[in-house]
Amino acid sequence: MYKVAAVALTALLVSCDTFLTKEPIAELGADTYFTNEKSLQLYADGFLENMMPSPETLFRGDCWSDLVATRNSTDYLTVPWSSSRQTGWSYSDWYDLFNINYFLKHMYEVSGVREETLRHYEGVARFWRAWFYYNKVRTFGSVPWYDEPIDAEDDEALYKARDSREFVMRKVLEDLSYAAANCSTDAAYTQSAQIDKWKALAFKSRVCLFEGTYRKYHTVDPSTGQPWESDESEMYLKECVAACEELMSDGPYSLVNSPSAVQTQYRSLFISEQLNRQEIIWGREYSSSLGVYHEATWVFTSPTQSRWSMTRSLANMYLNLDGTRFTDNSGWDKLGFVEETANRDYRMMQSIVTPGYMKEVAGEKVLTAPDMSVTLTGYQLIKWCFDDDLHTGTRSNNSLSILRYAEVLLNYAEASAELNGGILESSIWERTIKPLRERAGVVGTQPQTADPYLASYYKIKSRDLLEIRRERAVELLLENLRYDDLMRWHEGELTQKKWQGIYIPAVGEPIDLNDDGQDDLCVINTDTPSQNGVYYIDLRDGSYTLSEGTSGLLEYNLDRIWEEKMYLRPIPRTANGINPALGQNYGWTD
């Protein structure tokens, strides 16, 4: 329920002036609605209800990446895209902006409310406007900026050209800076999903890191194909550092970390019903007692779904427990699944099924190998999943994080290193990367040399930036950030990287995936008598290959498309038909 603003959502939006001018509470009138603090709260609750990320967005986001294989990837990466697609620019997509600007225009008409409270609610609305525009800029680049409801007769405003990315993102920064300075830190906000100072600071750090690194690694504005109007990368990175430092020094958050729980505490953040507010700054909560569920366990464990799977690329990035690099081990690229998962960063065993994994079936704990009917690669994801046969269908009640303190630490480390020529000072390493690794049982010493594997994987060669990228990949897996990371680093080509899985020593040779004495998998290329309990992958159907022909890494074959223009989506043809002044993003044609 959108409370009062729901009145407008029933309207059919059919023209440009509609979505910018339809007053959401016009039937009541602002002067009769904005009467007290409660009215402000009810209206602001509408932003939360309509704009908070959906559960599907939160746990499905990394399907657009190099590190997670799926049976059916997004069509943006698998079929040619064109401006005929309406996605992201329909009138309903812009409707939230009107509601925000309407609120900002009329909220000060309320009487008898403390100035501090009014500033808090202005900060909340400006947070959501920044959220709205950040998502638009990530998708389309340059967009028209509106900071007030537009009069139906104001054709100049309604049909104006897009404002530059530089202009829009400066406005986003202004909004987030205001929210971070004025939103409350009262428990009523911090202990709920409502926006507060700390959420604003954490989101500001994400936005500023994105924009700062985007400007650095993209030499031209993808909207125009021309050099940036001004070099503002350093400014955004400094704003990111400042936001992180304020949250780290003044905020109430810290990493969940008990030396006796290194094998379980990371994953506990993702399979607990209640948000662990020691570390999770913002998230969605669910409840079995209230019957409020989502579908995460089903999505990741049902053969009928997209068979989400970690790829070998990410598996290679997990360090050994002693802090050394797995890819420095002798013969690392030909190790079997049992051998390659031994003595690794404990986040690996908390993110995928590894030998020793136990699942509760009919109330009994059962030693369980990776389910090859669920995973495409042999690396079966469990980060968001319960370890039992009860949470099926839509019955997942674990909370879903949106902003975590761990991300703030990584944002701080990356922005600091980018500002320091790619070098992360040891004092900052000690505050950021080291504790993240140590809470997963890994020796957290800063390395002395760049990792050759990571240096061959990414375009950059900086030792510390490569380690930060390793840490983001491992720590933030399946948290809807990887695709954005690739976009801002100008590493979009990695979305085409071959999805590889576990090592197969020979065609026709059964494999025991969890060292329990029972074979679990066999790759074949001829008719072979079936063996009970063994999953067979037949290379003859073309879905799979082995990297060395009759042995090697298991490869799932799904062709993906990437072109330079795809860092931004095209402005939809329908939008340009209404307002030709919008123009089109560089490289896209109608």
C-alpha positions as CSV (number, residue, x, y, z in Angstrom):
1,M,0.0,0.0,0.0
2,Y,1.3,3.4,-0.9
3,K,-0.9,5.2,1.7
4,V,-1.9,8.5,0.1
5,A,0.3,8.4,-3.0
6,A,-1.4,5.3,-4.2
7,V,-4.3,7.5,-5.5
8,A,-2.2,8.3,-8.5
9,L,-0.8,4.9,-9.3
10,T,-4.2,3.8,-10.6
11,A,-3.9,6.4,-13.4
12,L,-3.0,5.3,-16.9
13,L,0.2,7.1,-17.9
14,V,0.0,7.9,-21.6
15,S,2.0,11.0,-22.3
16,C,5.1,12.9,-21.3
17,D,3.2,15.5,-19.4
18,T,1.3,12.8,-17.5
19,F,4.1,11.3,-15.6
20,L,5.6,14.6,-14.7
21,T,2.5,16.6,-13.8
22,K,-0.1,14.2,-12.4
23,E,-0.5,15.3,-8.8
24,P,-0.5,12.1,-6.6
25,I,-2.7,13.6,-3.8
26,A,-4.4,16.2,-5.9
27,E,-7.8,14.9,-4.8
28,L,-6.9,15.7,-1.2
29,G,-4.8,18.8,-1.8
30,A,-1.4,19.4,-0.3
31,D,-2.8,21.9,2.2
32,T,-5.2,19.4,3.7
33,Y,-2.8,16.4,3.6
34,F,0.6,17.7,4.9
35,T,-0.8,18.7,8.4
36,N,1.5,17.0,10.9
37,E,4.6,14.8,11.4
38,K,2.5,11.6,10.9
39,S,1.5,12.8,7.4
40,L,5.1,13.2,6.5
41,Q,6.0,9.8,7.7
42,L,3.1,8.1,5.8
43,Y,4.1,9.8,2.6
44,A,7.8,8.9,3.1
45,D,6.8,5.3,3.8
46,G,5.5,5.2,0.3
47,F,9.0,5.8,-1.1
48,L,10.3,2.9,0.9
49,E,7.5,0.6,-0.2
50,N,7.8,1.4,-3.9
51,M,11.5,2.0,-4.3
52,M,13.2,-0.5,-2.0
53,P,15.0,-3.2,-4.0
54,S,12.9,-6.3,-4.5
55,P,14.2,-9.6,-3.1
56,E,14.7,-10.9,-6.6
57,T,16.9,-8.0,-7.4
58,L,19.0,-8.6,-4.3
59,F,19.8,-12.3,-4.7
60,R,19.7,-12.6,-8.5
61,G,21.8,-9.6,-9.4
62,D,25.1,-11.4,-10.2
63,C,23.6,-13.3,-13.1
64,W,24.8,-10.5,-15.2
65,S,28.5,-11.3,-14.5
66,D,31.5,-13.3,-15.2
67,L,31.5,-15.1,-11.9
68,V,28.1,-16.8,-11.9
69,A,26.9,-19.1,-14.7
70,T,23.2,-19.5,-15.4
71,R,21.3,-21.7,-17.8
72,N,19.5,-18.7,-19.3
73,S,21.3,-15.3,-18.9
74,T,19.6,-12.0,-19.4
75,D,18.7,-11.3,-23.0
76,Y,20.6,-8.0,-22.8
77,L,23.8,-10.2,-23.1
78,T,22.4,-13.0,-25.3
79,V,20.4,-11.3,-28.1
80,P,20.9,-8.1,-30.0
81,W,19.3,-5.2,-28.2
82,S,17.7,-2.2,-29.8
83,S,16.0,1.1,-28.9
84,S,12.6,-0.6,-29.5
85,R,13.0,-1.9,-25.9
86,Q,11.0,0.2,-23.4
87,T,12.8,-1.2,-20.4
88,G,13.6,1.5,-17.8
89,W,12.0,4.5,-19.5
90,S,8.3,3.9,-19.4
91,Y,6.1,6.4,-17.6
92,S,5.8,4.2,-14.6
93,D,9.6,4.1,-14.3
94,W,9.6,7.9,-13.9
95,Y,6.6,8.1,-11.6
96,D,8.5,7.8,-8.3
97,L,10.4,11.0,-9.2
98,F,7.2,13.0,-9.4
99,N,6.1,11.7,-5.9
100,I,9.5,12.7,-4.5
101,N,9.5,16.2,-5.9
102,Y,5.9,16.7,-4.9
103,F,6.8,15.8,-1.4
104,L,9.8,18.1,-1.3
105,K,7.7,21.0,-2.7
106,H,4.9,20.7,-0.2
107,M,6.4,19.2,3.0
108,Y,7.3,22.5,4.5
109,E,3.6,23.5,4.5
110,V,3.1,21.3,7.5
111,S,2.9,23.2,10.8
112,G,4.0,22.4,14.4
113,V,6.9,20.1,13.3
114,R,10.4,20.7,14.6
115,E,12.9,22.0,12.1
116,E,15.2,19.0,12.8
117,T,12.4,16.6,11.9
118,L,11.6,18.5,8.7
119,R,15.3,18.4,7.7
120,H,15.2,14.6,8.4
121,Y,12.3,14.1,6.1
122,E,13.8,16.3,3.4
123,G,16.9,14.2,3.7
124,V,14.8,11.0,3.3
125,A,13.2,12.3,0.1
126,R,16.5,13.5,-1.3
127,F,18.0,10.1,-0.5
128,W,15.3,8.5,-2.7
129,R,15.8,11.1,-5.5
130,A,19.5,10.3,-5.5
131,W,18.6,6.6,-5.5
132,F,16.3,7.2,-8.5
133,Y,18.8,9.1,-10.5
134,Y,21.7,6.9,-9.7
135,N,19.8,4.0,-11.2
136,K,18.9,6.0,-14.2
137,V,22.4,7.2,-14.8
138,R,23.9,3.7,-14.4
139,T,21.4,2.5,-17.1
140,F,21.2,5.4,-19.5
141,G,24.0,7.8,-18.7
142,S,22.7,11.4,-19.4
143,V,19.1,11.9,-18.4
144,P,16.9,15.0,-17.9
145,W,17.1,16.3,-14.3
146,Y,13.9,17.5,-12.6
147,D,13.9,18.7,-9.0
148,E,10.2,19.8,-8.8
149,P,6.9,18.8,-10.3
150,I,6.5,20.1,-13.8
151,D,3.5,22.2,-14.7
152,A,1.4,20.6,-17.5
153,E,1.7,23.7,-19.6
154,D,5.5,23.9,-19.3
155,D,6.5,22.5,-22.6
156,E,10.1,23.8,-22.3
157,A,10.6,21.6,-19.2
158,L,8.6,18.6,-20.4
159,Y,10.3,18.3,-23.7
160,K,13.8,19.5,-22.9
161,A,17.0,17.6,-23.8
162,R,18.9,15.4,-21.4
163,D,21.1,17.1,-18.9
164,S,24.7,16.0,-18.9
165,R,25.9,13.1,-16.7
166,E,28.2,15.5,-14.9
167,F,25.3,17.8,-14.0
168,V,23.0,15.1,-12.9
169,M,25.6,13.3,-10.8
170,R,26.6,16.5,-9.1
171,K,22.9,16.9,-8.1
172,V,22.9,13.3,-6.9
173,L,25.9,14.1,-4.7
174,E,24.2,17.2,-3.4
175,D,21.2,15.1,-2.4
176,L,23.2,12.4,-0.7
177,S,25.3,14.9,1.1
178,Y,22.2,16.6,2.5
179,A,20.7,13.3,3.5
180,A,23.9,12.2,5.2
181,A,24.0,15.5,7.1
182,N,20.4,15.7,8.1
183,C,18.8,12.3,8.4
184,S,18.3,11.1,11.9
185,T,20.2,8.5,13.8
186,D,17.3,7.6,16.2
187,A,16.8,3.9,16.8
188,A,13.3,4.2,15.2
189,Y,15.1,4.6,11.9
190,T,18.3,2.6,12.3
191,Q,16.5,-0.4,13.7
192,S,14.1,-0.5,10.8
193,A,14.1,-0.3,7.0
194,Q,13.5,3.5,7.1
195,I,16.2,5.8,5.9
196,D,18.7,7.2,8.4
197,K,22.1,9.0,8.4
198,W,24.1,5.7,8.2
199,K,22.2,4.3,5.3
200,A,22.7,7.6,3.5
201,L,26.5,7.6,4.2
202,A,26.8,3.9,3.1
203,F,24.9,4.5,-0.1
204,K,26.8,7.7,-0.8
205,S,30.1,5.7,-0.5
206,R,28.7,3.3,-3.1
207,V,27.6,6.0,-5.5
208,C,30.8,8.0,-5.2
209,L,33.0,5.0,-5.7
210,F,31.0,4.0,-8.8
211,E,31.2,7.5,-10.4
212,G,34.8,8.1,-9.4
213,T,36.1,4.9,-10.9
214,Y,33.7,5.1,-13.9
215,R,35.2,8.5,-14.8
216,K,38.7,7.1,-14.4
217,Y,38.4,4.0,-16.4
218,H,36.1,5.3,-19.1
219,T,38.1,7.9,-21.1
220,V,35.0,9.2,-22.8
221,D,31.4,9.8,-21.8
222,P,29.5,6.8,-23.2
223,S,26.5,9.0,-23.8
224,T,28.3,11.2,-26.2
225,G,31.5,9.4,-27.2
226,Q,33.3,12.6,-26.3
227,P,35.8,13.4,-23.5
228,W,34.3,14.2,-20.1
229,E,33.4,17.9,-19.6
230,S,35.6,18.0,-16.6
231,D,37.8,15.6,-14.7
232,E,35.9,14.9,-11.5
233,S,37.0,11.4,-10.7
234,E,39.2,12.5,-7.8
235,M,36.4,14.6,-6.3
236,Y,34.0,11.6,-6.2
237,L,36.7,9.3,-4.8
238,K,37.5,11.8,-2.0
239,E,33.7,12.1,-1.2
240,C,33.6,8.3,-1.0
241,V,36.6,8.2,1.4
242,A,35.0,10.9,3.6
243,A,31.6,9.1,3.7
244,C,33.3,5.9,4.7
245,E,35.5,7.5,7.4
246,E,32.5,9.2,9.0
247,L,30.5,6.0,9.1
248,M,33.5,4.0,10.3
249,S,34.4,6.4,13.1
250,D,30.9,7.6,14.2
251,G,28.6,4.8,13.1
252,P,27.5,1.8,15.3
253,Y,28.6,-0.9,12.9
254,S,31.4,-3.5,12.9
255,L,32.1,-6.9,11.3
256,V,30.5,-9.9,12.8
257,N,33.6,-11.7,14.0
258,S,34.2,-14.5,16.5
259,P,37.4,-16.5,16.2
260,S,35.5,-19.6,17.2
261,A,33.0,-19.2,14.3
262,V,35.2,-18.7,11.3
263,Q,33.5,-21.5,9.4
264,T,30.0,-20.3,9.9
265,Q,29.8,-16.6,10.7
266,Y,30.0,-15.2,7.2
267,R,27.1,-17.3,5.9
268,S,25.1,-16.7,9.0
269,L,24.6,-13.1,7.8
270,F,22.6,-14.5,4.8
271,I,20.6,-17.3,6.3
272,S,19.3,-15.7,9.4
273,E,15.7,-14.5,9.7
274,Q,16.6,-11.3,11.5
275,L,19.0,-8.9,10.1
276,N,22.3,-8.9,12.1
277,R,22.4,-5.1,12.7
278,Q,25.9,-5.3,14.0
279,E,27.0,-5.5,10.3
280,I,24.0,-5.1,8.1
281,I,23.2,-1.4,7.7
282,W,20.0,-1.9,5.6
283,G,18.1,-4.9,4.4
284,R,14.8,-6.6,4.0
285,E,13.4,-8.8,6.7
286,Y,11.1,-11.8,6.4
287,S,9.2,-13.9,8.9
288,S,8.0,-17.5,9.2
289,S,5.6,-16.5,12.0
290,L,4.0,-13.9,9.8
291,G,4.1,-16.0,6.6
292,V,6.3,-13.5,4.8
293,Y,8.7,-15.3,2.4
294,H,10.8,-15.0,-0.7
295,E,12.1,-17.6,-3.2
296,A,15.9,-17.6,-2.8
297,T,16.4,-21.2,-1.6
298,W,14.1,-22.5,-4.4
299,V,15.9,-20.4,-7.0
300,F,19.3,-21.8,-6.1
301,T,18.3,-25.4,-5.4
302,S,15.6,-26.3,-7.9
303,P,16.6,-28.0,-11.2
304,T,13.7,-26.2,-12.8
305,Q,15.4,-22.8,-12.3
306,S,18.4,-21.3,-14.0
307,R,20.9,-23.5,-12.2
308,W,23.0,-20.6,-10.8
309,S,26.6,-21.7,-10.3
310,M,29.9,-20.3,-9.3
311,T,32.5,-20.3,-12.0
312,R,36.0,-21.5,-11.9
313,S,37.2,-17.9,-12.4
314,L,35.9,-17.0,-8.9
315,A,36.9,-20.3,-7.4
316,N,40.5,-19.6,-8.4
317,M,40.3,-16.2,-6.5
318,Y,39.8,-17.7,-3.0
319,L,43.1,-17.7,-1.1
320,N,44.5,-20.6,0.9
321,L,44.0,-20.4,4.6
322,D,47.6,-19.4,5.1
323,G,47.1,-16.4,3.0
324,T,48.9,-17.7,-0.1
325,R,47.4,-17.7,-3.5
326,F,45.7,-20.9,-4.7
327,T,46.9,-20.2,-8.2
328,D,50.5,-20.4,-7.0
329,N,50.0,-24.0,-5.9
330,S,51.8,-26.6,-8.1
331,G,49.3,-28.1,-10.6
332,W,46.5,-25.9,-9.3
333,D,44.7,-25.9,-12.7
334,K,44.3,-29.7,-12.8
335,L,43.3,-30.4,-9.2
336,G,40.1,-32.3,-8.6
337,F,37.2,-30.8,-6.7
338,V,38.0,-32.4,-3.4
339,E,41.6,-31.3,-3.6
340,E,41.0,-27.7,-4.8
341,T,38.5,-26.9,-2.1
342,A,40.7,-28.1,0.8
343,N,42.3,-25.5,3.1
344,R,40.7,-22.6,1.3
345,D,39.2,-19.3,2.6
346,Y,36.3,-20.4,4.7
347,R,34.0,-18.2,2.7
348,M,34.3,-20.8,-0.1
349,M,32.6,-23.5,2.0
350,Q,30.0,-21.0,3.1
351,S,29.2,-20.0,-0.5
352,I,29.2,-23.4,-2.3
353,V,28.7,-27.0,-1.4
354,T,32.1,-28.5,-0.6
355,P,33.2,-31.9,0.9
356,G,31.8,-32.2,4.4
357,Y,28.6,-30.3,3.6
358,M,25.6,-31.7,5.5
359,K,21.9,-31.2,4.5
360,E,18.9,-32.0,6.7
361,V,16.6,-34.4,4.9
362,A,13.5,-35.6,6.6
363,G,15.0,-34.3,9.9
364,E,18.2,-36.2,9.5
365,K,21.6,-34.7,8.7
366,V,23.0,-36.3,5.5
367,L,26.4,-35.9,3.9
368,T,25.7,-34.3,0.6
369,A,27.7,-33.7,-2.6
370,P,27.1,-30.9,-5.1
371,D,23.9,-31.6,-7.0
372,M,24.7,-31.6,-10.7
373,S,21.1,-31.3,-11.6
374,V,21.2,-27.9,-9.9
375,T,24.7,-26.6,-10.7
376,L,26.1,-26.2,-14.2
377,T,29.7,-26.0,-13.1
378,G,30.0,-28.3,-10.1
379,Y,30.2,-25.3,-7.8
380,Q,26.7,-25.3,-6.2
381,L,25.8,-22.0,-4.6
382,I,24.4,-22.0,-1.1
383,K,25.1,-18.5,0.2
384,W,21.4,-17.6,0.4
385,C,20.1,-21.1,0.9
386,F,18.9,-23.1,4.0
387,D,20.5,-26.5,4.6
388,D,17.3,-28.5,4.7
389,D,14.4,-29.8,2.6
390,L,11.8,-27.7,4.3
391,H,12.5,-24.3,2.7
392,T,11.2,-25.1,-0.7
393,G,9.1,-23.1,-3.2
394,T,8.5,-19.6,-1.8
395,R,9.3,-20.5,1.8
396,S,12.6,-18.7,2.4
397,N,12.4,-16.5,5.4
398,N,16.0,-15.4,5.6
399,S,16.7,-11.6,5.7
400,L,18.3,-10.0,2.6
401,S,21.0,-7.4,3.0
402,I,21.1,-4.2,0.8
403,L,24.0,-2.4,2.4
404,R,26.6,-4.0,4.6
405,Y,29.5,-2.6,6.6
406,A,31.8,-5.0,4.8
407,E,31.0,-3.2,1.5
408,V,31.8,0.2,3.2
409,L,35.2,-1.2,4.2
410,L,35.9,-2.3,0.6
411,N,34.7,1.0,-0.8
412,Y,37.0,2.8,1.5
413,A,40.0,0.6,0.6
414,E,39.4,0.9,-3.1
415,A,38.8,4.7,-3.2
416,S,41.9,5.2,-1.0
417,A,44.1,3.1,-3.2
418,E,42.8,4.8,-6.4
419,L,43.6,8.2,-4.9
420,N,47.1,7.0,-3.9
421,G,48.3,5.7,-7.3
422,G,47.0,2.2,-6.8
423,I,48.8,1.7,-3.5
424,L,46.8,1.0,-0.3
425,E,48.6,2.2,2.8
426,S,49.2,-0.5,5.3
427,S,47.2,1.3,8.0
428,I,44.1,1.2,5.7
429,W,44.8,-2.4,4.8
430,E,44.8,-3.2,8.5
431,R,41.3,-1.6,8.9
432,T,39.7,-3.1,5.8
433,I,41.0,-6.1,3.9
434,K,42.8,-7.8,6.8
435,P,39.8,-8.1,9.1
436,L,37.6,-9.3,6.3
437,R,40.0,-12.1,5.6
438,E,40.7,-13.0,9.2
439,R,37.0,-13.4,10.0
440,A,37.1,-16.1,7.3
441,G,40.1,-17.8,8.8
442,V,42.6,-16.5,6.3
443,V,45.9,-15.0,7.3
444,G,45.5,-11.3,6.4
445,T,49.0,-10.2,5.6
446,Q,49.3,-7.6,2.8
447,P,51.1,-9.3,-0.1
448,Q,54.4,-8.1,-1.5
449,T,53.8,-8.8,-5.1
450,A,50.9,-8.6,-7.6
451,D,49.0,-11.8,-8.3
452,P,49.9,-13.0,-11.8
453,Y,46.5,-14.8,-12.1
454,L,44.5,-11.6,-11.3
455,A,46.8,-9.5,-13.4
456,S,46.0,-11.6,-16.4
457,Y,42.3,-11.5,-15.6
458,Y,41.9,-7.7,-15.3
459,K,43.3,-4.8,-17.3
460,I,45.0,-3.3,-14.3
461,K,48.3,-4.4,-12.8
462,S,48.3,-2.7,-9.4
463,R,49.0,-5.2,-6.6
464,D,46.7,-3.6,-4.1
465,L,43.8,-2.8,-6.5
466,L,43.9,-6.4,-7.7
467,E,43.7,-7.6,-4.1
468,I,40.7,-5.3,-3.5
469,R,39.0,-6.7,-6.5
470,R,39.7,-10.2,-5.3
471,E,38.1,-9.3,-2.0
472,R,35.0,-7.7,-3.6
473,A,34.5,-10.8,-5.7
474,V,34.7,-13.2,-2.8
475,E,33.0,-11.1,0.0
476,L,30.2,-9.6,-2.1
477,L,29.2,-12.6,-4.2
478,L,25.5,-12.7,-5.1
479,E,24.9,-9.3,-3.5
480,N,24.0,-7.5,-6.8
481,L,27.2,-5.6,-7.2
482,R,29.4,-7.5,-9.6
483,Y,27.8,-6.2,-12.8
484,D,28.2,-2.6,-11.7
485,D,31.8,-3.3,-10.7
486,L,32.5,-4.5,-14.2
487,M,30.8,-1.5,-15.7
488,R,32.7,1.1,-13.7
489,W,36.0,-0.7,-14.2
490,H,35.5,-0.7,-18.0
491,E,35.7,-4.5,-17.9
492,G,32.5,-5.3,-19.7
493,E,34.2,-7.9,-21.9
494,L,34.4,-10.2,-18.9
495,T,30.6,-10.8,-19.3
496,Q,31.6,-12.9,-22.4
497,K,34.2,-15.0,-20.5
498,K,33.7,-18.7,-20.9
499,W,31.8,-20.2,-18.0
500,Q,34.1,-22.9,-16.7
501,G,33.7,-25.3,-13.8
502,I,35.5,-28.1,-12.0
503,Y,38.3,-30.2,-13.5
504,I,37.4,-33.4,-15.2
505,P,40.4,-35.8,-15.5
506,A,39.0,-37.9,-18.3
507,V,35.8,-38.6,-20.3
508,G,34.1,-41.7,-19.0
509,E,35.8,-41.6,-15.6
510,P,33.3,-41.3,-12.7
511,I,34.1,-38.7,-10.0
512,D,33.5,-38.7,-6.2
513,L,32.8,-35.0,-5.5
514,N,32.7,-35.2,-1.7
515,D,35.1,-38.0,-0.9
516,D,32.5,-40.3,0.6
517,G,33.3,-43.3,-1.5
518,Q,30.3,-42.8,-3.8
519,D,30.7,-41.6,-7.4
520,D,28.6,-38.5,-8.2
521,L,29.5,-37.3,-11.7
522,C,30.6,-38.7,-15.0
523,V,31.2,-36.9,-18.3
524,I,30.6,-39.0,-21.3
525,N,30.7,-38.8,-25.1
526,T,29.3,-42.3,-26.0
527,D,26.4,-44.4,-24.8
528,T,27.4,-45.7,-21.3
529,P,25.4,-47.9,-18.9
530,S,24.0,-45.7,-16.2
531,Q,25.3,-46.1,-12.6
532,N,22.9,-45.5,-9.8
533,G,23.5,-42.2,-8.0
534,V,25.8,-40.8,-10.8
535,Y,24.8,-37.7,-12.8
536,Y,25.9,-38.0,-16.5
537,I,26.8,-35.0,-18.7
538,D,26.8,-36.1,-22.3
539,L,29.1,-33.9,-24.4
540,R,27.3,-34.9,-27.6
541,D,24.4,-32.5,-27.0
542,G,26.6,-29.4,-27.3
543,S,25.7,-27.8,-24.0
544,Y,29.1,-28.7,-22.5
545,T,32.7,-29.1,-23.7
546,L,35.9,-29.9,-21.9
547,S,38.7,-27.3,-22.2
548,E,41.2,-29.9,-23.4
549,G,38.9,-32.1,-25.5
550,T,38.6,-35.3,-23.5
551,S,39.7,-33.8,-20.2
552,G,40.0,-30.4,-18.6
553,L,37.7,-27.8,-17.1
554,L,34.0,-28.4,-17.6
555,E,32.6,-25.6,-19.8
556,Y,29.0,-24.6,-20.1
557,N,28.4,-23.1,-23.6
558,L,26.1,-20.1,-23.6
559,D,27.2,-17.4,-26.1
560,R,27.0,-13.8,-24.8
561,I,27.3,-10.5,-26.6
562,W,29.4,-7.5,-25.6
563,E,30.0,-4.3,-27.5
564,E,31.5,-1.0,-26.2
565,K,28.1,0.7,-26.6
566,M,26.5,-1.7,-24.1
567,Y,27.9,0.2,-21.1
568,L,24.7,2.2,-21.5
569,R,21.4,1.1,-22.8
570,P,19.8,3.0,-25.6
571,I,17.1,5.6,-25.1
572,P,13.9,3.8,-26.1
573,R,12.5,4.7,-29.4
574,T,9.1,5.4,-27.9
575,A,10.6,8.1,-25.6
576,N,12.4,9.7,-28.5
577,G,9.1,9.7,-30.5
578,I,7.5,11.8,-27.8
579,N,10.5,14.0,-27.1
580,P,13.1,14.0,-30.0
581,A,15.3,16.3,-27.9
582,L,16.4,13.4,-25.8
583,G,18.7,12.1,-28.6
584,Q,20.4,8.8,-28.4
585,N,23.4,7.3,-26.6
586,Y,26.6,7.0,-28.6
587,G,26.8,3.9,-30.7
588,W,23.1,3.1,-30.6
589,T,20.9,3.7,-33.6
590,D,17.2,3.3,-34.2
